[in-house]
Amino acid sequence: MDWATTAAGLVDETKSLITAVNVALLTDSLAAPSDKLPDPNATDRRGWWGDLDADTIWGGWPIGSKLWLLKRAKIVDAGAREGATTARVQSYIQACLQPFVTNRIITSFTVAVTQVGVQQIDAQIVLYRGAKQSVALQYQALWSELFPGAA
C-alpha cells in the first residue's frame, strides 16, 4: 500500500482523507464473536486497542476493516456456501467506510469490487464530499497484495 506522501517522503497532510481511508482499510477491525476466523485454532479477534471507549473519550469510532478475515479464503463465486468473495470484500469495505458518512467527513461513497483474475480482486472507491470534488481511489491487485498465495 502506498501512502499519500510528499516528495520528501512524509505523509502529505493535504491528502488527509485518503490517508484516513487507507488507515481504516488496512487496520484490522475487531471480529464479532460469530465471525469465522481465518485460523480455526485461533481465538484472537484482533481489533485495535485504541478503539476501547473511543466514542466516549474522543468522539471516535472503531477503526478498521474485516478484510483480514479473508486471509485464508479462496476467491469463490456466489454459488459458494459463504457467498462470493467479491461480495464479502465489498461488504467489509462498506462497513469500514460508513463511519466516515455517519461522522460527516464525507457525504456518501460507492464501492465497486471486481475479480480481474484467478488471484486478483480490485476495488474502486469513490468518496463524495458534498460540493467539493469527489475522490476516487483504486486498489489494484487487492487480493494478491494483501494475501499472497491465498487464492
CNS distance restraints for C-alpha pairs under 8 A (distance, minus, plus):
assign (resid   3 and name CA) (resid  11 and name CA) 6.94 0.50 0.50
assign (resid   3 and name CA) (resid  19 and name CA) 6.45 0.50 0.50
assign (resid   3 and name CA) (resid  22 and name CA) 7.48 0.50 0.50
assign (resid   4 and name CA) (resid  11 and name CA) 5.96 0.50 0.50
assign (resid   4 and name CA) (resid  12 and name CA) 5.55 0.50 0.50
assign (resid   4 and name CA) (resid  15 and name CA) 6.25 0.50 0.50
assign (resid   4 and name CA) (resid  18 and name CA) 6.98 0.50 0.50
assign (resid   4 and name CA) (resid  19 and name CA) 6.21 0.50 0.50
assign (resid   5 and name CA) (resid   9 and name CA) 5.46 0.50 0.50
assign (resid   5 and name CA) (resid  10 and name CA) 5.22 0.50 0.50
assign (resid   5 and name CA) (resid  11 and name CA) 4.37 0.50 0.50
assign (resid   5 and name CA) (resid  12 and name CA) 4.51 0.50 0.50
assign (resid   6 and name CA) (resid  10 and name CA) 5.40 0.50 0.50
assign (resid   6 and name CA) (resid  11 and name CA) 6.28 0.50 0.50
assign (resid   6 and name CA) (resid  12 and name CA) 5.17 0.50 0.50
assign (resid  12 and name CA) (resid  16 and name CA) 7.09 0.50 0.50
assign (resid  15 and name CA) (resid  19 and name CA) 6.30 0.50 0.50
assign (resid  16 and name CA) (resid  20 and name CA) 5.98 0.50 0.50
assign (resid  17 and name CA) (resid  21 and name CA) 6.20 0.50 0.50
assign (resid  18 and name CA) (resid  22 and name CA) 6.17 0.50 0.50
assign (resid  19 and name CA) (resid  23 and name CA) 6.12 0.50 0.50
assign (resid  20 and name CA) (resid  24 and name CA) 6.11 0.50 0.50
assign (resid  21 and name CA) (resid  25 and name CA) 6.08 0.50 0.50
assign (resid  21 and name CA) (resid  97 and name CA) 7.42 0.50 0.50
assign (resid  22 and name CA) (resid  26 and name CA) 6.05 0.50 0.50
assign (resid  23 and name CA) (resid  27 and name CA) 5.89 0.50 0.50
assign (resid  23 and name CA) (resid  64 and name CA) 7.32 0.50 0.50
assign (resid  24 and name CA) (resid  63 and name CA) 5.59 0.50 0.50
assign (resid  24 and name CA) (resid  64 and name CA) 4.37 0.50 0.50
assign (resid  24 and name CA) (resid  65 and name CA) 6.43 0.50 0.50
assign (resid  24 and name CA) (resid  96 and name CA) 6.62 0.50 0.50
assign (resid  24 and name CA) (resid  97 and name CA) 7.69 0.50 0.50
assign (resid  25 and name CA) (resid  64 and name CA) 5.61 0.50 0.50
assign (resid  25 and name CA) (resid  65 and name CA) 5.29 0.50 0.50
assign (resid  25 and name CA) (resid  67 and name CA) 7.75 0.50 0.50
assign (resid  25 and name CA) (resid  93 and name CA) 6.99 0.50 0.50
assign (resid  25 and name CA) (resid  96 and name CA) 6.67 0.50 0.50
assign (resid  26 and name CA) (resid  64 and name CA) 6.54 0.50 0.50
assign (resid  26 and name CA) (resid  65 and name CA) 6.85 0.50 0.50
assign (resid  27 and name CA) (resid  47 and name CA) 7.78 0.50 0.50
assign (resid  27 and name CA) (resid  48 and name CA) 7.67 0.50 0.50
assign (resid  27 and name CA) (resid  63 and name CA) 6.91 0.50 0.50
assign (resid  27 and name CA) (resid  64 and name CA) 4.38 0.50 0.50
assign (resid  27 and name CA) (resid  65 and name CA) 6.21 0.50 0.50
assign (resid  28 and name CA) (resid  46 and name CA) 6.35 0.50 0.50
assign (resid  28 and name CA) (resid  47 and name CA) 5.28 0.50 0.50
assign (resid  28 and name CA) (resid  48 and name CA) 6.97 0.50 0.50
assign (resid  28 and name CA) (resid  63 and name CA) 7.86 0.50 0.50
assign (resid  28 and name CA) (resid  64 and name CA) 5.02 0.50 0.50
assign (resid  28 and name CA) (resid  65 and name CA) 5.49 0.50 0.50
assign (resid  28 and name CA) (resid  66 and name CA) 6.12 0.50 0.50
assign (resid  28 and name CA) (resid  67 and name CA) 7.45 0.50 0.50
assign (resid  28 and name CA) (resid  68 and name CA) 6.27 0.50 0.50
assign (resid  29 and name CA) (resid  46 and name CA) 6.69 0.50 0.50
assign (resid  29 and name CA) (resid  47 and name CA) 4.42 0.50 0.50
assign (resid  29 and name CA) (resid  48 and name CA) 6.82 0.50 0.50
assign (resid  29 and name CA) (resid  62 and name CA) 7.33 0.50 0.50
assign (resid  29 and name CA) (resid  63 and name CA) 6.19 0.50 0.50
assign (resid  29 and name CA) (resid  64 and name CA) 4.23 0.50 0.50
assign (resid  29 and name CA) (resid  65 and name CA) 4.75 0.50 0.50
assign (resid  29 and name CA) (resid  66 and name CA) 5.37 0.50 0.50
assign (resid  30 and name CA) (resid  45 and name CA) 5.65 0.50 0.50
assign (resid  30 and name CA) (resid  46 and name CA) 5.24 0.50 0.50
assign (resid  30 and name CA) (resid  47 and name CA) 3.72 0.50 0.50
assign (resid  30 and name CA) (resid  48 and name CA) 7.13 0.50 0.50
assign (resid  30 and name CA) (resid  64 and name CA) 7.84 0.50 0.50
assign (resid  30 and name CA) (resid  66 and name CA) 7.42 0.50 0.50
assign (resid  31 and name CA) (resid  35 and name CA) 5.97 0.50 0.50
assign (resid  31 and name CA) (resid  37 and name CA) 7.96 0.50 0.50
assign (resid  31 and name CA) (resid  45 and name CA) 5.00 0.50 0.50
assign (resid  31 and name CA) (resid  46 and name CA) 6.74 0.50 0.50
assign (resid  31 and name CA) (resid  47 and name CA) 7.07 0.50 0.50
assign (resid  31 and name CA) (resid  66 and name CA) 6.82 0.50 0.50
assign (resid  31 and name CA) (resid  69 and name CA) 7.97 0.50 0.50
assign (resid  32 and name CA) (resid  45 and name CA) 7.40 0.50 0.50
assign (resid  33 and name CA) (resid  45 and name CA) 7.77 0.50 0.50
assign (resid  36 and name CA) (resid  40 and name CA) 7.72 0.50 0.50
assign (resid  36 and name CA) (resid  69 and name CA) 7.34 0.50 0.50
assign (resid  37 and name CA) (resid  42 and name CA) 7.08 0.50 0.50
assign (resid  37 and name CA) (resid  43 and name CA) 7.87 0.50 0.50
assign (resid  37 and name CA) (resid  45 and name CA) 7.43 0.50 0.50
assign (resid  37 and name CA) (resid  69 and name CA) 5.85 0.50 0.50
assign (resid  38 and name CA) (resid  42 and name CA) 7.99 0.50 0.50
assign (resid  38 and name CA) (resid  69 and name CA) 5.55 0.50 0.50
assign (resid  38 and name CA) (resid  70 and name CA) 6.54 0.50 0.50
assign (resid  38 and name CA) (resid  71 and name CA) 6.10 0.50 0.50
assign (resid  38 and name CA) (resid  72 and name CA) 5.59 0.50 0.50
assign (resid  38 and name CA) (resid  73 and name CA) 7.39 0.50 0.50
assign (resid  39 and name CA) (resid  72 and name CA) 7.81 0.50 0.50
assign (resid  47 and name CA) (resid  51 and name CA) 7.69 0.50 0.50
assign (resid  47 and name CA) (resid  64 and name CA) 7.50 0.50 0.50
assign (resid  48 and name CA) (resid  52 and name CA) 7.94 0.50 0.50
assign (resid  48 and name CA) (resid  62 and name CA) 7.97 0.50 0.50
assign (resid  48 and name CA) (resid  63 and name CA) 7.43 0.50 0.50
assign (resid  50 and name CA) (resid  54 and name CA) 6.65 0.50 0.50
assign (resid  51 and name CA) (resid  60 and name CA) 7.97 0.50 0.50
assign (resid  51 and name CA) (resid  61 and name CA) 6.82 0.50 0.50
assign (resid  51 and name CA) (resid  62 and name CA) 4.94 0.50 0.50
assign (resid  51 and name CA) (resid  63 and name CA) 6.83 0.50 0.50
assign (resid  52 and name CA) (resid  62 and name CA) 7.97 0.50 0.50
assign (resid  53 and name CA) (resid  57 and name CA) 6.02 0.50 0.50
assign (resid  54 and name CA) (resid  58 and name CA) 5.76 0.50 0.50
assign (resid  54 and name CA) (resid  59 and name CA) 6.27 0.50 0.50
assign (resid  54 and name CA) (resid  60 and name CA) 4.93 0.50 0.50
assign (resid  54 and name CA) (resid  61 and name CA) 5.84 0.50 0.50
assign (resid  54 and name CA) (resid  62 and name CA) 6.95 0.50 0.50
assign (resid  55 and name CA) (resid  59 and name CA) 4.14 0.50 0.50
assign (resid  55 and name CA) (resid  60 and name CA) 4.46 0.50 0.50
assign (resid  55 and name CA) (resid  61 and name CA) 5.51 0.50 0.50
assign (resid  56 and name CA) (resid  60 and name CA) 7.68 0.50 0.50
assign (resid  61 and name CA) (resid  99 and name CA) 7.12 0.50 0.50
assign (resid  63 and name CA) (resid  96 and name CA) 7.29 0.50 0.50
assign (resid  64 and name CA) (resid  96 and name CA) 6.01 0.50 0.50
assign (resid  65 and name CA) (resid  92 and name CA) 6.01 0.50 0.50
assign (resid  65 and name CA) (resid  93 and name CA) 6.53 0.50 0.50
assign (resid  65 and name CA) (resid  95 and name CA) 7.32 0.50 0.50
assign (resid  65 and name CA) (resid  96 and name CA) 5.07 0.50 0.50
assign (resid  66 and name CA) (resid  70 and name CA) 7.86 0.50 0.50
assign (resid  66 and name CA) (resid  92 and name CA) 5.62 0.50 0.50
assign (resid  66 and name CA) (resid  93 and name CA) 7.98 0.50 0.50
assign (resid  66 and name CA) (resid  96 and name CA) 7.89 0.50 0.50
assign (resid  67 and name CA) (resid  71 and name CA) 7.52 0.50 0.50
assign (resid  67 and name CA) (resid  89 and name CA) 6.52 0.50 0.50
assign (resid  67 and name CA) (resid  92 and name CA) 6.14 0.50 0.50
assign (resid  67 and name CA) (resid  93 and name CA) 7.61 0.50 0.50
assign (resid  71 and name CA) (resid 146 and name CA) 7.85 0.50 0.50
assign (resid  71 and name CA) (resid 147 and name CA) 5.73 0.50 0.50
assign (resid  71 and name CA) (resid 150 and name CA) 6.54 0.50 0.50
assign (resid  72 and name CA) (resid 147 and name CA) 7.72 0.50 0.50
assign (resid  72 and name CA) (resid 150 and name CA) 5.42 0.50 0.50
assign (resid  72 and name CA) (resid 151 and name CA) 7.97 0.50 0.50
assign (resid  73 and name CA) (resid  85 and name CA) 7.96 0.50 0.50
assign (resid  73 and name CA) (resid 150 and name CA) 6.35 0.50 0.50
assign (resid  73 and name CA) (resid 151 and name CA) 7.04 0.50 0.50
assign (resid  74 and name CA) (resid  85 and name CA) 7.56 0.50 0.50
assign (resid  74 and name CA) (resid 150 and name CA) 6.12 0.50 0.50
assign (resid  74 and name CA) (resid 151 and name CA) 4.66 0.50 0.50
assign (resid  75 and name CA) (resid  84 and name CA) 7.46 0.50 0.50
assign (resid  75 and name CA) (resid  85 and name CA) 5.36 0.50 0.50
assign (resid  75 and name CA) (resid  86 and name CA) 7.61 0.50 0.50
assign (resid  75 and name CA) (resid 118 and name CA) 7.54 0.50 0.50
assign (resid  75 and name CA) (resid 119 and name CA) 7.25 0.50 0.50
assign (resid  75 and name CA) (resid 151 and name CA) 5.68 0.50 0.50
assign (resid  76 and name CA) (resid  80 and name CA) 6.31 0.50 0.50
assign (resid  76 and name CA) (resid  83 and name CA) 7.47 0.50 0.50
assign (resid  76 and name CA) (resid  84 and name CA) 5.38 0.50 0.50
assign (resid  76 and name CA) (resid  85 and name CA) 5.49 0.50 0.50
assign (resid  77 and name CA) (resid  83 and name CA) 6.55 0.50 0.50
assign (resid  77 and name CA) (resid  84 and name CA) 4.20 0.50 0.50
assign (resid  77 and name CA) (resid  85 and name CA) 6.51 0.50 0.50
assign (resid  77 and name CA) (resid  86 and name CA) 7.77 0.50 0.50
assign (resid  78 and name CA) (resid  83 and name CA) 4.64 0.50 0.50
assign (resid  78 and name CA) (resid  84 and name CA) 4.07 0.50 0.50
assign (resid  78 and name CA) (resid  85 and name CA) 7.77 0.50 0.50
assign (resid  79 and name CA) (resid  83 and name CA) 6.28 0.50 0.50
assign (resid  79 and name CA) (resid  84 and name CA) 7.07 0.50 0.50
assign (resid  80 and name CA) (resid  84 and name CA) 6.50 0.50 0.50
assign (resid  83 and name CA) (resid  87 and name CA) 7.18 0.50 0.50
assign (resid  83 and name CA) (resid  88 and name CA) 7.42 0.50 0.50
assign (resid  84 and name CA) (resid  88 and name CA) 6.51 0.50 0.50
assign (resid  85 and name CA) (resid  89 and name CA) 6.17 0.50 0.50
assign (resid  86 and name CA) (resid  90 and name CA) 6.12 0.50 0.50
assign (resid  86 and name CA) (resid 113 and name CA) 6.00 0.50 0.50
assign (resid  86 and name CA) (resid 114 and name CA) 6.55 0.50 0.50
assign (resid  86 and name CA) (resid 115 and name CA) 6.77 0.50 0.50
assign (resid  86 and name CA) (resid 121 and name CA) 7.22 0.50 0.50
assign (resid  87 and name CA) (resid  91 and name CA) 6.09 0.50 0.50
assign (resid  87 and name CA) (resid 113 and name CA) 7.61 0.50 0.50
assign (resid  88 and name CA) (resid  92 and name CA) 6.13 0.50 0.50
assign (resid  89 and name CA) (resid  93 and name CA) 6.20 0.50 0.50
assign (resid  89 and name CA) (resid 113 and name CA) 7.27 0.50 0.50
assign (resid  90 and name CA) (resid  94 and name CA) 6.10 0.50 0.50
assign (resid  90 and name CA) (resid 111 and name CA) 6.61 0.50 0.50
assign (resid  90 and name CA) (resid 112 and name CA) 7.11 0.50 0.50
assign (resid  90 and name CA) (resid 113 and name CA) 5.97 0.50 0.50
assign (resid  90 and name CA) (resid 123 and name CA) 7.99 0.50 0.50
assign (resid  91 and name CA) (resid  95 and name CA) 6.17 0.50 0.50
assign (resid  92 and name CA) (resid  96 and name CA) 6.16 0.50 0.50
assign (resid  93 and name CA) (resid  97 and name CA) 6.22 0.50 0.50
assign (resid  93 and name CA) (resid 111 and name CA) 7.54 0.50 0.50
assign (resid  94 and name CA) (resid  98 and name CA) 6.02 0.50 0.50
assign (resid  94 and name CA) (resid 111 and name CA) 7.03 0.50 0.50
assign (resid  95 and name CA) (resid  99 and name CA) 7.78 0.50 0.50
assign (resid  97 and name CA) (resid 101 and name CA) 7.30 0.50 0.50
assign (resid  97 and name CA) (resid 109 and name CA) 7.93 0.50 0.50
assign (resid  98 and name CA) (resid 102 and name CA) 6.26 0.50 0.50
assign (resid  99 and name CA) (resid 103 and name CA) 5.81 0.50 0.50
assign (resid 100 and name CA) (resid 104 and name CA) 6.16 0.50 0.50
assign (resid 100 and name CA) (resid 105 and name CA) 5.09 0.50 0.50
assign (resid 100 and name CA) (resid 106 and name CA) 5.76 0.50 0.50
assign (resid 101 and name CA) (resid 105 and name CA) 5.93 0.50 0.50
assign (resid 101 and name CA) (resid 106 and name CA) 5.09 0.50 0.50
assign (resid 101 and name CA) (resid 107 and name CA) 5.46 0.50 0.50
assign (resid 101 and name CA) (resid 108 and name CA) 5.88 0.50 0.50
assign (resid 105 and name CA) (resid 129 and name CA) 7.49 0.50 0.50
assign (resid 106 and name CA) (resid 127 and name CA) 6.65 0.50 0.50
assign (resid 106 and name CA) (resid 128 and name CA) 5.83 0.50 0.50
assign (resid 106 and name CA) (resid 129 and name CA) 4.68 0.50 0.50
assign (resid 106 and name CA) (resid 130 and name CA) 7.30 0.50 0.50
assign (resid 107 and name CA) (resid 127 and name CA) 7.84 0.50 0.50
assign (resid 107 and name CA) (resid 128 and name CA) 5.61 0.50 0.50
assign (resid 107 and name CA) (resid 129 and name CA) 5.15 0.50 0.50
assign (resid 107 and name CA) (resid 130 and name CA) 5.79 0.50 0.50
assign (resid 108 and name CA) (resid 127 and name CA) 6.25 0.50 0.50
assign (resid 108 and name CA) (resid 128 and name CA) 5.19 0.50 0.50
assign (resid 108 and name CA) (resid 129 and name CA) 7.11 0.50 0.50
assign (resid 109 and name CA) (resid 125 and name CA) 6.96 0.50 0.50
assign (resid 109 and name CA) (resid 126 and name CA) 5.42 0.50 0.50
assign (resid 109 and name CA) (resid 127 and name CA) 4.49 0.50 0.50
assign (resid 109 and name CA) (resid 128 and name CA) 5.63 0.50 0.50
assign (resid 110 and name CA) (resid 125 and name CA) 5.64 0.50 0.50
assign (resid 110 and name CA) (resid 126 and name CA) 5.25 0.50 0.50
assign (resid 110 and name CA) (resid 127 and name CA) 6.81 0.50 0.50
assign (resid 111 and name CA) (resid 123 and name CA) 6.88 0.50 0.50
assign (resid 111 and name CA) (resid 124 and name CA) 5.74 0.50 0.50
assign (resid 111 and name CA) (resid 125 and name CA) 4.62 0.50 0.50
assign (resid 111 and name CA) (resid 126 and name CA) 6.69 0.50 0.50
assign (resid 112 and name CA) (resid 123 and name CA) 5.63 0.50 0.50
assign (resid 112 and name CA) (resid 124 and name CA) 5.16 0.50 0.50
assign (resid 112 and name CA) (resid 125 and name CA) 6.53 0.50 0.50
assign (resid 113 and name CA) (resid 121 and name CA) 6.91 0.50 0.50
assign (resid 113 and name CA) (resid 122 and name CA) 5.75 0.50 0.50
assign (resid 113 and name CA) (resid 123 and name CA) 4.40 0.50 0.50
assign (resid 113 and name CA) (resid 124 and name CA) 6.46 0.50 0.50
assign (resid 114 and name CA) (resid 121 and name CA) 5.59 0.50 0.50
assign (resid 114 and name CA) (resid 122 and name CA) 5.33 0.50 0.50
assign (resid 114 and name CA) (resid 123 and name CA) 6.40 0.50 0.50
assign (resid 115 and name CA) (resid 120 and name CA) 5.90 0.50 0.50
assign (resid 115 and name CA) (resid 121 and name CA) 4.34 0.50 0.50
assign (resid 115 and name CA) (resid 122 and name CA) 6.33 0.50 0.50
assign (resid 116 and name CA) (resid 120 and name CA) 5.63 0.50 0.50
assign (resid 116 and name CA) (resid 121 and name CA) 5.86 0.50 0.50
assign (resid 116 and name CA) (resid 122 and name CA) 6.86 0.50 0.50
assign (resid 117 and name CA) (resid 121 and name CA) 7.15 0.50 0.50
assign (resid 118 and name CA) (resid 151 and name CA) 7.07 0.50 0.50
assign (resid 119 and name CA) (resid 143 and name CA) 6.69 0.50 0.50
assign (resid 119 and name CA) (resid 144 and name CA) 5.96 0.50 0.50
assign (resid 119 and name CA) (resid 150 and name CA) 7.71 0.50 0.50
assign (resid 119 and name CA) (resid 151 and name CA) 5.11 0.50 0.50
assign (resid 120 and name CA) (resid 141 and name CA) 5.15 0.50 0.50
assign (resid 120 and name CA) (resid 142 and name CA) 6.53 0.50 0.50
assign (resid 120 and name CA) (resid 143 and name CA) 5.12 0.50 0.50
assign (resid 120 and name CA) (resid 144 and name CA) 5.52 0.50 0.50
assign (resid 121 and name CA) (resid 140 and name CA) 7.19 0.50 0.50
assign (resid 121 and name CA) (resid 141 and name CA) 5.73 0.50 0.50
assign (resid 121 and name CA) (resid 142 and name CA) 5.40 0.50 0.50
assign (resid 121 and name CA) (resid 143 and name CA) 5.09 0.50 0.50
assign (resid 121 and name CA) (resid 144 and name CA) 7.56 0.50 0.50
assign (resid 122 and name CA) (resid 138 and name CA) 7.48 0.50 0.50
assign (resid 122 and name CA) (resid 139 and name CA) 5.62 0.50 0.50
assign (resid 122 and name CA) (resid 140 and name CA) 4.63 0.50 0.50
assign (resid 122 and name CA) (resid 141 and name CA) 5.47 0.50 0.50
assign (resid 122 and name CA) (resid 142 and name CA) 5.31 0.50 0.50
assign (resid 122 and name CA) (resid 143 and name CA) 7.32 0.50 0.50
assign (resid 123 and name CA) (resid 138 and name CA) 5.99 0.50 0.50
assign (resid 123 and name CA) (resid 139 and name CA) 5.06 0.50 0.50
assign (resid 123 and name CA) (resid 140 and name CA) 6.56 0.50 0.50
assign (resid 123 and name CA) (resid 142 and name CA) 6.99 0.50 0.50
assign (resid 124 and name CA) (resid 136 and name CA) 7.17 0.50 0.50
assign (resid 124 and name CA) (resid 137 and name CA) 5.73 0.50 0.50
assign (resid 124 and name CA) (resid 138 and name CA) 4.53 0.50 0.50
assign (resid 124 and name CA) (resid 139 and name CA) 6.15 0.50 0.50
assign (resid 125 and name CA) (resid 136 and name CA) 5.75 0.50 0.50
assign (resid 125 and name CA) (resid 137 and name CA) 5.10 0.50 0.50
assign (resid 125 and name CA) (resid 138 and name CA) 6.41 0.50 0.50
assign (resid 126 and name CA) (resid 134 and name CA) 6.68 0.50 0.50
assign (resid 126 and name CA) (resid 135 and name CA) 5.57 0.50 0.50
assign (resid 126 and name CA) (resid 136 and name CA) 4.32 0.50 0.50
assign (resid 126 and name CA) (resid 137 and name CA) 6.21 0.50 0.50
assign (resid 127 and name CA) (resid 134 and name CA) 5.54 0.50 0.50
assign (resid 127 and name CA) (resid 135 and name CA) 5.04 0.50 0.50
assign (resid 127 and name CA) (resid 136 and name CA) 6.34 0.50 0.50
assign (resid 128 and name CA) (resid 132 and name CA) 7.66 0.50 0.50
assign (resid 128 and name CA) (resid 133 and name CA) 7.25 0.50 0.50
assign (resid 128 and name CA) (resid 134 and name CA) 4.63 0.50 0.50
assign (resid 128 and name CA) (resid 135 and name CA) 6.65 0.50 0.50
assign (resid 129 and name CA) (resid 133 and name CA) 6.73 0.50 0.50
assign (resid 129 and name CA) (resid 134 and name CA) 6.01 0.50 0.50
assign (resid 141 and name CA) (resid 145 and name CA) 5.85 0.50 0.50
assign (resid 142 and name CA) (resid 146 and name CA) 6.03 0.50 0.50
assign (resid 143 and name CA) (resid 147 and name CA) 5.71 0.50 0.50
assign (resid 143 and name CA) (resid 148 and name CA) 7.45 0.50 0.50
assign (resid 143 and name CA) (resid 150 and name CA) 7.91 0.50 0.50
assign (resid 144 and name CA) (resid 148 and name CA) 4.92 0.50 0.50
assign (resid 144 and name CA) (resid 149 and name CA) 7.08 0.50 0.50
assign (resid 144 and name CA) (resid 150 and name CA) 7.46 0.50 0.50
assign (resid 144 and name CA) (resid 151 and name CA) 7.83 0.50 0.50
